[in-house]
């Protein structure tokens, strides 16, 4: 994690390298098409029906092109997991706009993060993880560090800055960050793991975020 004034950024763990290639490199646009197709197939059909052949067909490329980048199905699944973590990382920045209060900055951070975490795509991703039986433990640990732990570190670091500046009263910032993020996610993640729909779709997320920020900020007021 890197603190720059009121701005809190995260530093991502080193990724597991993909298969090394020789000869002509894969066209970046084809690589995006492969990952888009693989993600859609994996999220909609599940791992049992997921295959390199189906991905190649949906992406409009040959199986050889897919294998040039991902040497097996599990490597492609790992790439999808890393890609989802990358998407989450884009939402882990608390950067107040000019003239914005700390509470407004926290609200924008929470709203941005909640809409991603509680999105249909991300909940499908969590359902997918729950259905996979052969996922490398190191990969799961890396995913946790690059998502949940980074969110905790980012928010905790930002709260510490606000505490030291005298804007809030929050001595245990790590615990405060964990409580805030737990309230923000609510039980929808648990519902997703049990194959149930979320209770906070669309505009309900906005009202939920408003309530969480209001309650927590009241606790942290000096």
N, C-alpha and C positions, 0 to 999 in steps of 0.2 A: 504494500500500500504506500502511496506517495501523497503527502499533504502539501498543498501549495496555497497558503492563506486559507480562505474559506472554501477552496476547491479541494475535493477529495477524489483521488483517482486510485485505481487498483492496478496491480501488476499480476499478469496471468502466469501460471506455471508453464514450464516448458512442455510442449506437446509431444506426444509419441510420434516419431517420424513415420511418414508413409513409405510405401515401397519405393526403393530407388529405381530409376529408369534409365535405359540407354536408348540411343537413337533419337528420333524426332519427339520433342516434348508434346504432351497432350495440350490441345487447344484449350485455353482457359474457359471459353464459352461452352465447350463440350463438358468440361469438368463441372461447371455450374449446372448444366442440364442433367448430368448424371446424378449429382447430389439432390437436385430438385425432384427428379423422378424417384430416386431411392427413398427420399424422405416421405413423399406422398404414398408410395406403395407400402412402406413399413408402417406408417401411421394408420392407413386405411385397411390393410389386409393382415397386418401382424407378421411376426417373424416366421411362422410356419409356412406361409406362401411366398415368402420373400426369396428371390433368386437373382443371380447376376443376369440370367437370360431375360427375366421380366423387366429388370432395370434398363438393360440395353434397348429392349424393344420400346419401352415408354420414352426413353431419352432420345430415341432416333439415332443411336450409334451402334456400332458393332460390339460383340462381346469382347473382341480383342482390345478395343479402345478402353472398355471398362477395366479389363484385366491389366492393361498397361499402367493404370493408376492405382487400382485396388486388387491385390492378388487373390483375395478370397472374400466371401460374404461377410465374415466377422470384421475384416479390415474396413469394409464399407460401412458397416454398422457403427464402428468406432468413429469413423469420420463424421457420421451424422450426429453422434453424441457430442463430439468436439464442436461441431458447427452450431448446435443448439446452445452450448456454453458460450460460444462467441457472441451469439445473439443476446444472451442475458447480460454479458459484460458491457454491452453498449448502453444498458440501462442503469449501470452502477456508477453514475457520476452525479455528485451533488455540486452544482455550480450555479450559485445565485446570479440572476441577472441584475443589471445595474438598478439600484433603488429597491431591490426586493428584500423583504425581511427574512430572517432565518426561518421563521415558521412557513412562509410562502415557499422558500426553497425546499424545505422538508416535504411540503405538500406536493410540489411538482415531482420530486424524486419518488415519493410514494405512489403517486398516480401513474407515473410512467412505468414503474416496476410492477405494480399490481395489474395493469392492463396486459403486460407481457406474461407474468407468471400465471395469471388466471385465464389466459387466452385459450381458445379451443385447441390450437396447435400445441401449446406447451403442456396442457393437460393430457393430450393424446401422447405426447412424449413420455410423460410420467407413467401412463398406463403401459406404454411399450416397455419401459424399464422393468416394471413389475412382472411382465410376462416373459422376459428373457431369462433363460436358465444358464446360459454360458456367456457370462460377461466377466472379463478380467477384473480381479479385485483392485489392482493398481489403477485401472481405468476409472472404476467407480470412485475410488479415493480422489483421483485427480479431478473428476467431475464435481465432487463435493467441494473440494478446495477452490475450484474455479467458479463456483456458483454460490452455494449457501455460505461458505466461509468468507468469500470475498464480499458478499453483501453485508455480513456481520462486521467485517473489518472496516468496510467503507463507512457504514453508518456510525459505528463506534468511534472511528477516528474523527468524523465530522462533529459528533456530539462532544467529544473531548475539546475540540477547538472552541465550540460555543460555550462550554463550561469554563475554560480558561479565560475567555473573553468576558465572562461575567454575564452572559446573556441568558443562561439557564442554570438550574441547580440540579446537577446530575453527576454524582461522584462515581457511580459504578456504570460507566458508559457501555461496557460489554454486555452487562445484564440488561440494561435499558434497550440496547439495540436488538437483543434477542427477543425481548418482550414485544417490541414494536413490530418486528418482522413477523412474529408468530401471529399477532393480531391482524396484521395486514393480509397474510395468506389465508387466515381463518381455517375452516375445515374443508374448503373446496379441494385442496390437494389430497386430503384423506378420501374424500368422495371419489376423486378421479381414480385412486388406487383400488377402490371398490367398484369401479365401473359404473359410477353414478354421475349424473349431470351436475354441473355447478349450480349453486343457488344465487350466484352474484354475476349474472351475465350483463353485458352492456352498461347501461346507465346505473345499474345497481352498484357497480364497482366504484363509481364516482362518489355515491353517497356513503359507501362503506369506508372509503379512504378519508372522506371528510370527518367521519365519526372517530376513526382511529387517531388521526392527527390531533383532533380537538381534545380527546381524552388524554393522550400522552403529553401534549404540550401543557395541559393544565397541571399534570404531575410534575413537570420540569420547571414550571415558573418559579422565579425567585421570590 
